[in-house]
């Protein structure tokens, strides 16, 4: 298990665990839940924010927030 901010561009992973105390409710509502797949699409200049795809939703999240989402790589 690695934090979401450690994914390389184009890698796909499955969300294993989230620290809900640190995660905005809006992300949970948009599908950031254990069991869903996530793919790192793009990284903005200066490495923040991260542009990700969770199932069929595209989101921009800060690197600090991504550190609270733990994923397992899908090979």
Buried (B, 14 or more C-beta within 10 A) or exposed (E): EEEBBBBEEEBBBEBEEBEEEEBBEEBEEBBBEEEBBBBBBEBEEEEBBBBBBBEEBEBEBEBEBBBBBBBEEEE
